[in-house]
Amino acid sequence: MSDQDPVTSTTQATPGGATLVMKFGGTSVGTPEAMAQVVEITRRTRRDWPRLVVIISALSGVTNLLLESASQAAFGQGSSFYNAEARLREMHYAIAEQLVSDLARRAQVKQDVGHLISDFLNLCQAIAVLGEATPRALDAVAALGERMSVRLLAAALDSAGVPAQYVEATQVIVTDRNFQNAHPDLATTQQRSRLVLGPILDLGRVPVVTGFIGATPEGITTTLGRGGSDYSAGILGAVLPADDVWIWTDVDGVMSADPRAVPTARTIPELTYREIAELAYFGAKVLHPKTIRPVIDAGIGLRICNTFNPDHPGTRLVADREATLNGDVKAVTAIHGQRLITIEGRGMLGVPGVAARTFGAVASTGTSVPLITQASSEQSICFAVPSSATDQVIAALEKAFSNELAQQDIDRIWATDEVVIITVVGAGMIHTPGIAGRVFTSLGSQNVNVIAIAQGSSEVSISLVVSATDADVAVRALHDLILARASS
């Protein structure tokens, strides 16, 4: 790592009172070596950002381990959480041994983590006795991972000469009672954040805050949904308010495609908020979709960086008005494991309410629909659902339209074999004629058949459906459009 923090060096000089929120994901703190890198990044960044808030996830794999153990406990598999106990101690104690030099502080951290692991065992035992893991209980279990990791990182920072203090977000982020996917009360959270985090920042210390979790007004622990540590960063960045939010992960920003499918994929240096929202929705896993909203509303900067390659500038997110719109397709993404369901029949023509009844039936199954298309003749409606939900959705539709099926107003309700939704994203597509033509010419040259097409009203993306067997060829063909544009 260079002496000048590279991410800081790409920003303008910041005034002494500027505030930065940095979030580190699970892979960034999953091992002693990874957490040591986080400590070093924090130490260097603090030179230019004296008011620095760090948000971290649980160690890599810990949240899954906690929730799987709780689920197994509900089925009477008591040995699972005792095995998890040993693994939790091993992972967390190894970091304390290597990164916390003061013996008394190290002993205290290990004792604190040990108490949280005991809480985990007690919760699992209670779940085993009840034979049920309620959403509230699962949130209490899942939150333990972040509660352990903040204690480790705060102690490691202190050992490296960076004054730090861990903060549990239950003291700061106030939510509703929608356990496992709670919604924040931003007004109350703003008051709490200034009361709790303000004094710590004023003393020149770094608050190390648990990502992913919050609490009801009564203090009951909630979680913000999986991937919610990104959301925590967006929330706190908005309410403090921060001048910038940096999301540190294990890749060099947002890639132009999945590098596992497209070896020539490259980091996108700049994306608009609308572009990243489309990418997050259509399968890109770098940024949690909810993160974006509070950041946009607050008008603050957002950057995605690589913990393990901090010299790389990463991806900068900008407002639409700041973007350079040159007509480029910037990224190609794919959602695998989908099937298309079609409702068709001449009796649907001109009949109001068919779409409402269709998606009411789908909603009754708890299934999300990522893509919809309808023929202008109104004789069919086609939409995508996850393959695993297909049978349940078709059963719900057949029940909802049983009379129409009996009278043959609807001819059939059927599903394709597995398909993949391919989406091309680029804000400049709005003002550039011929983009769709280039897209379909590229696919045609590779003999890829397009089963369905949809373009969002934002015009930032075009989505199309291809068979699962054509998916990789389609993604590579469309990615070649990005490479061709870059070399022209």
C-alpha positions as CSV (number, residue, x, y, z in Angstrom):
1,M,0.0,0.0,0.0
2,S,1.4,3.4,-0.9
3,D,2.0,6.0,1.8
4,Q,-0.8,8.2,0.4
5,D,-4.1,6.4,0.6
6,P,-5.1,6.0,-3.1
7,V,-8.8,6.4,-2.6
8,T,-8.3,9.6,-0.6
9,S,-5.9,10.9,-3.3
10,T,-8.6,10.7,-5.9
11,T,-10.9,13.0,-3.9
12,Q,-10.6,16.7,-3.4
13,A,-8.9,17.9,-0.2
14,T,-11.3,17.7,2.6
15,P,-11.9,20.3,5.4
16,G,-11.1,19.4,8.9
17,G,-14.8,18.9,9.8
18,A,-15.6,16.6,7.0
19,T,-17.1,13.2,7.9
20,L,-16.5,9.9,6.1
21,V,-18.4,6.6,6.6
22,M,-16.5,3.5,5.6
23,K,-18.1,0.0,5.5
24,F,-16.2,-3.2,5.4
25,G,-17.9,-6.5,4.4
26,G,-17.4,-9.9,5.9
27,T,-14.5,-11.0,3.6
28,S,-12.7,-7.8,4.6
29,V,-12.6,-8.9,8.2
30,G,-12.8,-12.6,7.8
31,T,-9.2,-13.5,8.8
32,P,-6.5,-11.9,10.9
33,E,-4.7,-10.8,7.8
34,A,-7.8,-9.3,6.3
35,M,-8.7,-7.4,9.5
36,A,-5.1,-6.1,9.7
37,Q,-5.6,-4.6,6.2
38,V,-8.8,-2.9,7.5
39,V,-6.8,-1.5,10.4
40,E,-4.1,-0.1,8.0
41,I,-6.7,1.4,5.6
42,T,-8.5,3.1,8.6
43,R,-5.2,4.4,10.0
44,R,-4.2,6.0,6.7
45,T,-7.6,7.3,5.8
46,R,-7.9,9.1,9.1
47,R,-5.1,11.4,8.1
48,D,-7.4,13.1,5.7
49,W,-10.7,12.4,7.4
50,P,-10.5,13.1,11.1
51,R,-14.2,12.4,11.6
52,L,-14.3,8.8,10.5
53,V,-17.0,6.2,11.2
54,V,-16.4,2.5,10.4
55,I,-19.2,0.0,9.9
56,I,-18.4,-3.7,9.7
57,S,-20.1,-6.9,9.0
58,A,-19.7,-10.2,10.8
59,L,-16.6,-12.2,10.0
60,S,-17.0,-14.0,6.7
61,G,-19.3,-17.1,7.0
62,V,-20.4,-16.3,10.6
63,T,-23.9,-15.1,9.9
64,N,-24.6,-18.2,7.9
65,L,-23.2,-20.4,10.7
66,L,-25.3,-18.7,13.3
67,L,-28.6,-18.9,11.3
68,E,-28.0,-22.5,10.2
69,S,-27.3,-23.5,13.8
70,A,-30.5,-21.8,15.0
71,S,-32.5,-23.5,12.2
72,Q,-31.1,-26.9,13.0
73,A,-31.8,-26.3,16.7
74,A,-35.5,-25.8,15.9
75,F,-35.4,-29.4,14.4
76,G,-33.8,-30.8,17.5
77,Q,-30.3,-31.1,16.2
78,G,-28.6,-29.9,19.3
79,S,-25.1,-30.9,18.4
80,S,-24.9,-28.4,15.6
81,F,-24.8,-25.3,17.8
82,Y,-22.1,-26.8,20.0
83,N,-20.0,-27.5,16.9
84,A,-20.6,-23.9,15.9
85,E,-19.5,-22.7,19.3
86,A,-16.0,-24.2,18.8
87,R,-15.7,-22.6,15.3
88,L,-16.8,-19.2,16.6
89,R,-14.2,-19.2,19.3
90,E,-11.5,-20.3,16.9
91,M,-12.2,-17.6,14.4
92,H,-12.6,-14.7,16.8
93,Y,-9.9,-15.6,19.2
94,A,-7.3,-16.0,16.4
95,I,-7.9,-12.4,15.4
96,A,-7.6,-11.2,19.0
97,E,-4.3,-13.1,19.5
98,Q,-2.7,-11.6,16.4
99,L,-4.0,-8.0,16.4
100,V,-4.6,-7.0,20.0
101,S,-1.2,-6.6,21.5
102,D,-2.1,-5.4,25.0
103,L,-2.6,-8.6,27.1
104,A,-5.3,-7.1,29.4
105,R,-7.3,-5.7,26.4
106,R,-6.9,-9.0,24.6
107,A,-8.2,-10.9,27.6
108,Q,-11.2,-8.5,27.9
109,V,-12.1,-8.8,24.2
110,K,-11.9,-12.6,24.3
111,Q,-14.1,-12.5,27.4
112,D,-16.6,-10.2,25.7
113,V,-16.8,-12.5,22.7
114,G,-17.1,-15.5,24.9
115,H,-20.1,-14.0,26.6
116,L,-21.8,-13.4,23.2
117,I,-21.1,-17.0,22.2
118,S,-22.7,-18.1,25.5
119,D,-25.7,-15.9,24.5
120,F,-25.8,-17.8,21.2
121,L,-25.9,-21.2,22.9
122,N,-28.7,-20.0,25.3
123,L,-30.7,-18.7,22.3
124,C,-30.3,-22.0,20.4
125,Q,-31.2,-24.0,23.5
126,A,-34.4,-22.0,23.9
127,I,-35.2,-22.5,20.2
128,A,-34.6,-26.2,20.6
129,V,-37.0,-26.4,23.5
130,L,-39.7,-24.5,21.7
131,G,-39.1,-26.4,18.4
132,E,-39.5,-23.1,16.6
133,A,-37.2,-20.2,15.5
134,T,-39.4,-17.0,15.3
135,P,-38.2,-14.0,13.2
136,R,-37.5,-12.1,16.4
137,A,-35.3,-15.0,17.7
138,L,-33.5,-15.3,14.4
139,D,-32.7,-11.6,14.4
140,A,-31.2,-11.9,17.9
141,V,-29.1,-14.8,16.7
142,A,-28.0,-13.2,13.5
143,A,-27.0,-9.9,15.2
144,L,-24.4,-11.7,17.3
145,G,-21.9,-11.9,14.4
146,E,-21.6,-8.1,14.1
147,R,-21.6,-7.7,17.8
148,M,-18.5,-9.9,18.1
149,S,-16.7,-8.3,15.1
150,V,-16.9,-4.7,16.3
151,R,-15.3,-5.6,19.6
152,L,-12.4,-7.2,17.8
153,L,-11.9,-4.3,15.3
154,A,-12.1,-1.6,17.9
155,A,-9.4,-3.3,20.0
156,A,-7.2,-3.9,17.0
157,L,-7.5,-0.2,16.0
158,D,-6.5,0.8,19.5
159,S,-3.5,-1.5,19.3
160,A,-2.5,0.2,16.1
161,G,-2.6,3.7,17.6
162,V,-6.0,4.6,16.3
163,P,-8.4,5.5,19.2
164,A,-11.6,3.6,18.6
165,Q,-14.8,2.7,20.4
166,Y,-17.3,0.0,19.4
167,V,-20.9,1.0,19.1
168,E,-23.8,-1.4,18.7
169,A,-26.3,0.0,16.2
170,T,-29.1,-0.9,18.5
171,Q,-28.2,2.3,20.2
172,V,-28.4,4.3,17.0
173,I,-30.6,2.8,14.2
174,V,-34.2,2.8,15.2
175,T,-36.5,0.6,13.1
176,D,-40.0,-0.8,12.9
177,R,-40.9,-4.3,14.2
178,N,-40.6,-6.1,10.8
179,F,-38.0,-8.6,12.0
180,Q,-35.5,-9.9,9.5
181,N,-36.2,-7.0,7.1
182,A,-36.7,-4.0,9.3
183,H,-37.3,-0.5,7.9
184,P,-35.5,2.4,9.6
185,D,-37.1,5.5,11.2
186,L,-34.6,8.1,9.7
187,A,-35.8,11.0,11.8
188,T,-35.3,9.2,15.1
189,T,-32.1,7.6,13.9
190,Q,-30.7,11.0,13.1
191,Q,-31.4,12.2,16.6
192,R,-29.8,9.0,18.1
193,S,-26.8,9.1,15.8
194,R,-25.9,12.7,16.8
195,L,-26.3,11.9,20.5
196,V,-24.3,8.6,20.4
197,L,-21.8,9.1,17.6
198,G,-21.3,12.9,17.8
199,P,-19.5,12.9,21.1
200,I,-17.2,10.0,20.1
201,L,-16.2,11.9,16.9
202,D,-15.7,15.1,18.8
203,L,-13.2,13.3,21.0
204,G,-11.2,12.3,17.9
205,R,-12.1,8.6,18.3
206,V,-13.3,6.3,15.5
207,P,-16.8,4.7,16.2
208,V,-16.8,1.1,15.0
209,V,-20.5,0.4,14.4
210,T,-22.3,-2.9,13.9
211,G,-23.7,-3.2,10.4
212,F,-26.9,-5.1,9.5
213,I,-28.7,-4.5,12.8
214,G,-30.9,-1.9,14.5
215,A,-33.6,-2.0,17.2
216,T,-37.2,-1.1,17.7
217,P,-38.1,2.0,19.8
218,E,-38.4,-0.5,22.8
219,G,-34.8,-1.7,22.2
220,I,-35.6,-5.1,20.6
221,T,-32.9,-6.2,18.2
222,T,-33.9,-6.2,14.5
223,T,-31.9,-6.8,11.3
224,L,-32.1,-4.8,8.0
225,G,-32.1,-7.9,5.7
226,R,-29.2,-9.9,4.3
227,G,-26.6,-7.6,2.9
228,G,-27.9,-4.9,5.3
229,S,-24.5,-3.7,6.4
230,D,-24.4,-1.7,3.1
231,Y,-27.7,-0.3,4.1
232,S,-26.4,0.6,7.5
233,A,-23.7,2.6,5.9
234,G,-26.2,4.4,3.7
235,I,-28.4,5.2,6.6
236,L,-25.7,6.6,8.9
237,G,-24.1,8.4,6.0
238,A,-27.4,10.2,5.3
239,V,-28.3,11.0,8.9
240,L,-25.0,12.2,10.3
241,P,-24.6,13.6,7.6
242,A,-21.4,12.4,6.0
243,D,-19.6,14.0,3.1
244,D,-18.8,10.6,1.6
245,V,-19.6,6.9,2.0
246,W,-17.0,4.3,0.9
247,I,-18.1,0.6,0.6
248,W,-15.0,-1.7,0.9
249,T,-15.5,-5.2,-0.5
250,D,-13.3,-7.9,-2.2
251,V,-13.5,-6.7,-5.8
252,D,-12.2,-3.6,-7.6
253,G,-15.6,-1.8,-7.7
254,V,-18.5,-2.6,-10.0
255,M,-17.5,-4.9,-12.9
256,S,-18.8,-4.6,-16.4
257,A,-19.8,-8.3,-16.2
258,D,-19.4,-11.3,-14.0
259,P,-15.6,-12.1,-14.4
260,R,-16.4,-15.8,-14.0
261,A,-18.4,-15.7,-17.2
262,V,-16.5,-12.9,-19.0
263,P,-12.7,-13.0,-18.4
264,T,-12.4,-9.5,-20.1
265,A,-14.7,-7.9,-17.6
266,R,-13.3,-4.6,-16.2
267,T,-14.0,-2.2,-13.4
268,I,-16.4,0.6,-14.3
269,P,-14.9,3.9,-13.0
270,E,-18.2,5.9,-12.8
271,L,-21.8,4.9,-12.6
272,T,-24.9,7.0,-12.0
273,Y,-27.3,6.2,-9.1
274,R,-29.9,5.0,-11.6
275,E,-27.3,2.7,-13.3
276,I,-26.2,1.1,-10.0
277,A,-29.8,0.7,-9.0
278,E,-30.5,-1.3,-12.1
279,L,-27.4,-3.4,-11.7
280,A,-28.2,-4.1,-8.1
281,Y,-31.7,-5.2,-9.0
282,F,-30.6,-7.3,-11.8
283,G,-28.1,-9.4,-10.0
284,A,-24.9,-7.5,-9.4
285,K,-23.9,-8.3,-5.8
286,V,-21.3,-5.6,-5.1
287,L,-23.8,-3.2,-3.5
288,H,-26.9,-3.9,-1.6
289,P,-29.9,-2.4,-3.4
290,K,-31.3,-0.5,-0.4
291,T,-28.0,1.3,0.1
292,I,-28.6,3.7,-2.7
293,R,-31.8,5.4,-1.5
294,P,-30.7,7.3,1.6
295,V,-27.4,8.3,-0.2
296,I,-29.4,9.8,-3.1
297,D,-31.8,11.6,-0.8
298,A,-28.9,13.1,1.2
299,G,-26.9,14.1,-1.9
300,I,-23.7,12.6,-0.6
301,G,-20.9,10.8,-2.5
302,L,-20.5,7.0,-2.7
303,R,-17.5,4.9,-3.7
304,I,-16.9,1.2,-3.9
305,C,-13.3,0.0,-3.2
306,N,-11.3,-3.2,-2.8
307,T,-9.9,-3.9,0.7
308,F,-7.3,-6.2,-0.9
309,N,-6.3,-3.8,-3.6
310,P,-6.6,-0.3,-2.0
311,D,-4.4,1.3,-4.7
312,H,-7.3,0.7,-7.2
313,P,-9.6,3.8,-7.5
314,G,-12.7,1.6,-7.6
315,T,-16.1,2.8,-8.8
316,R,-17.5,6.2,-8.0
317,L,-21.2,6.8,-8.0
318,V,-22.5,10.1,-9.2
319,A,-25.8,11.9,-9.6
320,D,-27.4,11.7,-13.0
321,R,-26.7,15.4,-13.7
322,E,-23.0,14.8,-13.1
323,A,-22.7,11.9,-15.4
324,T,-20.9,11.8,-18.7
325,L,-23.5,10.5,-21.1
326,N,-21.7,9.2,-24.2
327,G,-24.1,6.5,-25.3
328,D,-22.1,3.6,-23.8
329,V,-23.5,0.3,-22.6
330,K,-21.6,0.2,-19.3
331,A,-22.4,-3.3,-17.9
332,V,-24.1,-6.6,-18.6
333,T,-25.6,-8.6,-15.9
334,A,-27.6,-11.8,-15.6
335,I,-30.2,-13.4,-13.3
336,H,-30.0,-17.2,-13.6
337,G,-32.5,-19.8,-12.4
338,Q,-35.7,-18.2,-13.8
339,R,-38.6,-19.6,-15.8
340,L,-41.2,-17.6,-17.9
341,I,-44.8,-18.1,-17.1
342,T,-47.4,-17.2,-19.8
343,I,-51.1,-16.7,-19.4
344,E,-52.7,-16.7,-22.9
345,G,-56.2,-16.7,-24.4
346,R,-58.4,-14.8,-26.8
347,G,-60.9,-14.2,-24.1
348,M,-58.4,-11.9,-22.3
349,L,-58.7,-9.3,-25.0
350,G,-60.1,-6.0,-23.6
351,V,-61.1,-7.6,-20.3
352,P,-60.1,-5.2,-17.4
353,G,-58.4,-6.6,-14.3
354,V,-56.6,-9.6,-15.8
355,A,-53.2,-8.2,-14.9
356,A,-54.3,-7.2,-11.4
357,R,-55.7,-10.7,-10.7
358,T,-52.6,-12.3,-12.2
359,F,-50.1,-10.5,-10.0
360,G,-52.4,-10.7,-7.0
361,A,-52.2,-14.5,-7.3
362,V,-48.4,-14.3,-7.7
363,A,-48.1,-12.1,-4.7
364,S,-50.2,-14.5,-2.6
365,T,-47.3,-17.0,-3.0
366,G,-44.7,-14.5,-1.8
367,T,-42.9,-14.6,-5.1
368,S,-41.0,-11.7,-6.6
369,V,-41.3,-10.9,-10.3
370,P,-38.2,-9.5,-11.9
371,L,-39.5,-9.0,-15.5
372,I,-42.9,-8.6,-17.1
373,T,-43.9,-8.3,-20.8
374,Q,-47.3,-8.2,-22.5
375,A,-48.3,-8.4,-26.1
376,S,-50.1,-5.3,-27.5
377,S,-53.0,-7.6,-28.5
378,E,-53.6,-8.2,-24.8
379,Q,-54.0,-11.9,-25.5
380,S,-51.1,-12.9,-23.3
381,I,-49.1,-11.8,-20.3
382,C,-45.6,-13.2,-19.7
383,F,-43.4,-12.8,-16.6
384,A,-40.4,-14.3,-15.0
385,V,-40.2,-16.0,-11.6
386,P,-37.5,-18.1,-9.9
387,S,-37.5,-21.7,-11.1
388,S,-38.1,-23.0,-7.5
389,A,-41.4,-21.0,-7.3
390,T,-42.9,-22.0,-10.7
391,D,-45.2,-24.9,-9.6
392,Q,-46.5,-22.9,-6.7
393,V,-47.2,-19.8,-8.9
394,I,-48.9,-21.8,-11.6
395,A,-51.2,-23.5,-9.0
396,A,-52.1,-20.1,-7.6
397,L,-52.9,-18.8,-11.1
398,E,-55.0,-21.8,-12.1
399,K,-57.0,-21.3,-8.9
400,A,-57.5,-17.6,-9.6
401,F,-58.6,-18.2,-13.2
402,S,-60.4,-21.5,-12.7
403,N,-63.6,-20.1,-14.3
404,E,-61.8,-18.6,-17.3
405,L,-60.0,-21.8,-17.9
406,A,-63.2,-23.8,-17.7
407,Q,-64.9,-21.4,-20.2
408,Q,-61.8,-21.4,-22.4
409,D,-61.5,-17.6,-22.1
410,I,-58.0,-18.4,-21.1
411,D,-56.5,-21.2,-23.2
412,R,-53.6,-22.2,-20.9
413,I,-51.1,-21.2,-18.2
414,W,-47.7,-22.6,-18.8
415,A,-44.0,-22.2,-18.1
416,T,-40.9,-22.4,-20.2
417,D,-37.8,-24.4,-19.3
418,E,-35.1,-22.6,-17.3
419,V,-34.2,-19.2,-18.7
420,V,-31.8,-16.4,-17.8
421,I,-32.6,-12.6,-17.8
422,I,-29.8,-10.6,-19.4
423,T,-29.7,-6.9,-18.8
424,V,-27.6,-4.2,-20.4
425,V,-27.2,-1.0,-18.5
426,G,-26.1,2.5,-19.4
427,A,-27.6,5.9,-18.7
428,G,-26.3,7.2,-22.1
429,M,-28.7,4.8,-23.8
430,I,-31.5,7.3,-23.2
431,H,-30.1,9.8,-25.8
432,T,-28.5,7.3,-28.2
433,P,-30.4,5.9,-31.1
434,G,-29.5,2.4,-32.3
435,I,-28.6,0.9,-29.0
436,A,-31.3,-1.8,-29.2
437,G,-30.3,-2.5,-32.8
438,R,-26.6,-3.1,-31.8
439,V,-27.8,-5.3,-28.9
440,F,-29.9,-7.6,-31.1
441,T,-27.4,-7.6,-34.0
442,S,-24.7,-8.8,-31.6
443,L,-26.9,-11.6,-30.3
444,G,-28.1,-12.6,-33.7
445,S,-24.5,-12.9,-34.9
446,Q,-24.0,-15.6,-32.2
447,N,-27.2,-17.4,-33.1
448,V,-28.8,-16.5,-29.7
449,N,-32.6,-16.6,-29.7
450,V,-34.3,-13.9,-27.7
451,I,-37.4,-15.2,-26.0
452,A,-38.8,-12.0,-24.4
453,I,-37.8,-8.3,-24.2
454,A,-38.5,-5.5,-21.7
455,Q,-37.2,-2.0,-21.4
456,G,-37.7,0.0,-18.2
457,S,-39.4,3.4,-18.3
458,S,-36.1,4.9,-17.1
459,E,-34.5,3.8,-20.4
460,V,-31.3,3.1,-18.4
461,S,-31.6,-0.7,-19.1
462,I,-32.8,-3.2,-21.6
463,S,-33.6,-6.7,-20.4
464,L,-34.0,-9.7,-22.5
465,V,-34.7,-13.4,-21.8
466,V,-32.6,-16.2,-23.4
467,S,-32.5,-20.0,-22.7
468,A,-30.1,-21.1,-19.9
469,T,-27.9,-22.8,-22.5
470,D,-27.4,-19.5,-24.4
471,A,-26.7,-17.3,-21.3
472,D,-22.9,-17.3,-21.3
473,V,-22.6,-16.7,-25.0
474,A,-25.2,-13.9,-24.8
475,V,-23.4,-12.1,-21.9
476,R,-20.0,-12.4,-23.7
477,A,-21.5,-11.1,-27.0
478,L,-23.1,-8.1,-25.3
479,H,-19.9,-7.4,-23.3
480,D,-18.0,-7.2,-26.6
481,L,-20.1,-4.1,-27.3
482,I,-18.5,-2.4,-24.3
483,L,-15.0,-3.4,-25.4
484,A,-15.7,-2.3,-29.0
485,R,-16.9,1.1,-27.7
486,A,-13.9,1.5,-25.4
487,S,-11.4,0.8,-28.2
488,S,-13.1,3.0,-30.8
